[in-house]
Amino acid sequence: MKQWLDLPSVQVFLCTLGYALLAYWTDRWTVLFTSPLYAALMARPVINLIANTRHGFRSAVWLPVHGQHYVFKNTTMQVLEDDEGWRWVKLADVESALGTKLNERVLTATYPDRLQVMGKPARMHIRDDALITHIGKQNDPMSLRFRTWLERNVAFPAERARENARPHNRGAL
């Protein structure tokens, strides 16, 4: 029973029901003088109801893309993760973030096993370590900022997750 009383919608309903019963059994002067009490009793449940609604909307929007939504300088980056824990960044997003065109033939020749078509719809993706290596060869400030952002937000968390998933040999010295 206590779980039901914790819900803001139930609290609003019970307060309104109590006030309506008071109005039915008494005269209008009592209803008038108890209206500030009703407002005070309704304030917290209404605030909680609005907060819960906002939280519900935010979870409905962000939970489907949890772990895949990354933003660099107002550019949304699609990042996918494979079965081994490597993260893959969509090339078109990298190009729009950097403002330069990346040559797919050069990338395919340089990093043959770290460039794949994946996702829905199918687009060309590059593995995070190959992208960091490739961008490390450039010297303009935007590329350096992007590489730092990529290392901090995409590559290092994935590397940590891969290390935690690996079984460790604790008996050896």
C-alpha positions as a Markdown table, in Angstrom:
| # | Residue | x | y | z |
|---|---|---|---|---|
| 1 | Met | 0.0 | 0.0 | 0.0 |
| 2 | Lys | 2.9 | 2.4 | 0.8 |
| 3 | Gln | 4.3 | 2.1 | -2.7 |
| 4 | Trp | 1.0 | 3.4 | -4.1 |
| 5 | Leu | 1.0 | 6.4 | -1.8 |
| 6 | Asp | 4.4 | 7.4 | -3.0 |
| 7 | Leu | 3.2 | 8.0 | -6.6 |
| 8 | Pro | 2.5 | 11.7 | -7.3 |
| 9 | Ser | -0.6 | 11.0 | -9.3 |
| 10 | Val | -2.2 | 9.0 | -6.4 |
| 11 | Gln | -1.3 | 11.8 | -4.0 |
| 12 | Val | -2.9 | 14.4 | -6.3 |
| 13 | Phe | -6.0 | 12.2 | -6.7 |
| 14 | Leu | -6.4 | 11.7 | -2.9 |
| 15 | Cys | -5.9 | 15.4 | -2.1 |
| 16 | Thr | -8.5 | 16.3 | -4.7 |
| 17 | Leu | -10.9 | 13.7 | -3.5 |
| 18 | Gly | -10.5 | 14.8 | 0.1 |
| 19 | Tyr | -11.1 | 18.5 | -0.9 |
| 20 | Ala | -14.1 | 17.5 | -3.0 |
| 21 | Leu | -15.6 | 15.6 | -0.1 |
| 22 | Leu | -15.0 | 18.5 | 2.2 |
| 23 | Ala | -16.8 | 20.8 | -0.3 |
| 24 | Tyr | -19.7 | 18.4 | -0.5 |
| 25 | Trp | -20.3 | 18.0 | 3.2 |
| 26 | Thr | -19.6 | 21.6 | 4.3 |
| 27 | Asp | -20.6 | 25.1 | 3.2 |
| 28 | Arg | -18.7 | 27.3 | 0.7 |
| 29 | Trp | -17.0 | 29.4 | 3.5 |
| 30 | Thr | -15.2 | 26.3 | 4.8 |
| 31 | Val | -14.1 | 25.5 | 1.2 |
| 32 | Leu | -12.9 | 29.0 | 0.7 |
| 33 | Phe | -10.9 | 29.2 | 3.9 |
| 34 | Thr | -9.3 | 25.7 | 3.4 |
| 35 | Ser | -8.3 | 26.4 | -0.2 |
| 36 | Pro | -4.8 | 27.6 | 0.8 |
| 37 | Leu | -4.3 | 24.3 | 2.7 |
| 38 | Tyr | -5.4 | 22.4 | -0.4 |
| 39 | Ala | -2.9 | 24.4 | -2.5 |
| 40 | Ala | -0.1 | 23.7 | 0.0 |
| 41 | Leu | -0.9 | 20.0 | 0.0 |
| 42 | Met | -1.0 | 19.9 | -3.8 |
| 43 | Ala | 2.2 | 21.7 | -4.5 |
| 44 | Arg | 4.7 | 18.9 | -3.8 |
| 45 | Pro | 2.8 | 16.1 | -5.6 |
| 46 | Val | 2.3 | 18.4 | -8.7 |
| 47 | Ile | 6.0 | 19.3 | -8.8 |
| 48 | Asn | 6.9 | 15.6 | -8.5 |
| 49 | Leu | 4.5 | 14.7 | -11.2 |
| 50 | Ile | 6.0 | 17.2 | -13.6 |
| 51 | Ala | 9.5 | 16.0 | -12.7 |
| 52 | Asn | 8.6 | 12.4 | -13.3 |
| 53 | Thr | 7.0 | 13.3 | -16.6 |
| 54 | Arg | 10.1 | 15.1 | -17.7 |
| 55 | His | 12.3 | 12.2 | -16.6 |
| 56 | Gly | 10.1 | 9.8 | -18.5 |
| 57 | Phe | 10.3 | 11.8 | -21.7 |
| 58 | Arg | 14.1 | 12.1 | -21.4 |
| 59 | Ser | 14.5 | 8.3 | -20.9 |
| 60 | Ala | 12.2 | 7.6 | -23.9 |
| 61 | Val | 14.4 | 9.8 | -26.0 |
| 62 | Trp | 17.9 | 8.9 | -24.8 |
| 63 | Leu | 17.8 | 5.3 | -23.7 |
| 64 | Pro | 17.5 | 3.9 | -27.3 |
| 65 | Val | 20.8 | 5.6 | -28.2 |
| 66 | His | 22.5 | 5.0 | -24.9 |
| 67 | Gly | 26.2 | 4.4 | -25.5 |
| 68 | Gln | 26.0 | 5.4 | -29.1 |
| 69 | His | 25.4 | 9.2 | -28.9 |
| 70 | Tyr | 28.5 | 11.3 | -29.0 |
| 71 | Val | 28.7 | 15.0 | -29.9 |
| 72 | Phe | 31.8 | 17.0 | -30.9 |
| 73 | Lys | 31.3 | 20.7 | -31.5 |
| 74 | Asn | 27.6 | 20.4 | -32.2 |
| 75 | Thr | 28.1 | 17.5 | -34.6 |
| 76 | Thr | 26.4 | 14.2 | -33.6 |
| 77 | Met | 28.8 | 11.3 | -34.1 |
| 78 | Gln | 27.4 | 7.8 | -34.7 |
| 79 | Val | 29.6 | 5.3 | -32.8 |
| 80 | Leu | 29.0 | 1.6 | -32.9 |
| 81 | Glu | 30.6 | -1.1 | -30.8 |
| 82 | Asp | 31.4 | -4.6 | -32.1 |
| 83 | Asp | 31.5 | -7.9 | -30.2 |
| 84 | Glu | 35.1 | -7.5 | -29.2 |
| 85 | Gly | 34.5 | -4.1 | -27.7 |
| 86 | Trp | 36.1 | -1.9 | -30.4 |
| 87 | Arg | 34.2 | 1.3 | -31.3 |
| 88 | Trp | 33.6 | 2.3 | -34.9 |
| 89 | Val | 33.0 | 5.9 | -35.9 |
| 90 | Lys | 31.1 | 6.8 | -39.1 |
| 91 | Leu | 33.3 | 8.5 | -41.6 |
| 92 | Ala | 30.7 | 11.0 | -42.8 |
| 93 | Asp | 30.4 | 12.3 | -39.2 |
| 94 | Val | 34.2 | 12.7 | -38.9 |
| 95 | Glu | 34.3 | 14.6 | -42.2 |
| 96 | Ser | 31.5 | 16.9 | -41.1 |
| 97 | Ala | 33.2 | 17.5 | -37.7 |
| 98 | Leu | 36.6 | 18.3 | -39.2 |
| 99 | Gly | 35.3 | 20.1 | -42.3 |
| 100 | Thr | 37.6 | 18.1 | -44.6 |
| 101 | Lys | 37.0 | 15.1 | -46.9 |
| 102 | Leu | 38.8 | 11.9 | -46.0 |
| 103 | Asn | 40.0 | 9.7 | -48.9 |
| 104 | Glu | 38.4 | 6.3 | -48.5 |
| 105 | Arg | 40.9 | 4.6 | -50.9 |
| 106 | Val | 43.9 | 5.8 | -48.8 |
| 107 | Leu | 42.2 | 4.7 | -45.6 |
| 108 | Thr | 41.4 | 1.3 | -47.0 |
| 109 | Ala | 45.0 | 0.8 | -48.2 |
| 110 | Thr | 46.4 | 2.0 | -44.9 |
| 111 | Tyr | 44.0 | 0.4 | -42.5 |
| 112 | Pro | 42.4 | -2.5 | -44.4 |
| 113 | Asp | 41.0 | -4.4 | -41.4 |
| 114 | Arg | 39.9 | -1.3 | -39.5 |
| 115 | Leu | 37.5 | 0.1 | -42.1 |
| 116 | Gln | 34.1 | -1.5 | -42.6 |
| 117 | Val | 30.6 | -0.9 | -43.8 |
| 118 | Met | 28.2 | -1.3 | -40.9 |
| 119 | Gly | 25.1 | 0.1 | -39.2 |
| 120 | Lys | 21.6 | 0.7 | -40.4 |
| 121 | Pro | 21.6 | 2.2 | -43.0 |
| 122 | Ala | 25.0 | 0.7 | -44.0 |
| 123 | Arg | 27.7 | 3.4 | -44.0 |
| 124 | Met | 31.5 | 3.3 | -43.9 |
| 125 | His | 32.9 | 3.2 | -40.4 |
| 126 | Ile | 36.5 | 3.4 | -39.2 |
| 127 | Arg | 37.8 | 1.8 | -35.9 |
| 128 | Asp | 38.7 | 4.3 | -33.2 |
| 129 | Asp | 42.4 | 3.4 | -33.0 |
| 130 | Ala | 42.9 | 3.8 | -36.7 |
| 131 | Leu | 41.1 | 7.1 | -36.7 |
| 132 | Ile | 43.3 | 8.4 | -33.9 |
| 133 | Thr | 46.4 | 7.2 | -35.7 |
| 134 | His | 45.3 | 8.8 | -39.0 |
| 135 | Ile | 44.3 | 12.2 | -37.4 |
| 136 | Gly | 47.5 | 12.2 | -35.4 |
| 137 | Lys | 49.4 | 12.8 | -38.7 |
| 138 | Gln | 47.6 | 16.1 | -39.2 |
| 139 | Asn | 48.7 | 19.3 | -37.5 |
| 140 | Asp | 45.8 | 21.7 | -37.7 |
| 141 | Pro | 44.1 | 22.7 | -34.4 |
| 142 | Met | 40.7 | 21.3 | -35.2 |
| 143 | Ser | 42.2 | 17.9 | -35.9 |
| 144 | Leu | 44.2 | 18.0 | -32.7 |
| 145 | Arg | 41.0 | 18.9 | -30.7 |
| 146 | Phe | 39.1 | 16.2 | -32.4 |
| 147 | Arg | 41.8 | 13.6 | -31.7 |
| 148 | Thr | 41.9 | 14.6 | -28.0 |
| 149 | Trp | 38.0 | 14.4 | -27.8 |
| 150 | Leu | 38.0 | 11.0 | -29.6 |
| 151 | Glu | 40.7 | 9.6 | -27.2 |
| 152 | Arg | 38.9 | 10.8 | -24.1 |
| 153 | Asn | 35.3 | 10.1 | -24.9 |
| 154 | Val | 35.4 | 7.1 | -27.3 |
| 155 | Ala | 38.7 | 5.2 | -27.3 |
| 156 | Phe | 39.7 | 5.2 | -23.6 |
| 157 | Pro | 36.3 | 4.1 | -22.2 |
| 158 | Ala | 36.2 | 1.3 | -24.7 |
| 159 | Glu | 39.7 | 0.2 | -23.9 |
| 160 | Arg | 38.9 | 0.2 | -20.2 |
| 161 | Ala | 35.8 | -1.9 | -20.8 |
| 162 | Arg | 37.8 | -4.4 | -22.9 |
| 163 | Glu | 40.4 | -4.7 | -20.1 |
| 164 | Asn | 37.7 | -5.2 | -17.5 |
| 165 | Ala | 36.1 | -7.9 | -19.7 |
| 166 | Arg | 39.4 | -9.8 | -20.1 |
| 167 | Pro | 40.0 | -12.6 | -17.6 |
| 168 | His | 43.1 | -11.8 | -15.5 |
| 169 | Asn | 45.7 | -14.3 | -14.4 |
| 170 | Arg | 45.8 | -13.5 | -10.7 |
| 171 | Gly | 47.9 | -16.5 | -9.6 |
| 172 | Ala | 51.0 | -15.5 | -11.5 |
| 173 | Leu | 53.6 | -13.2 | -10.1 |
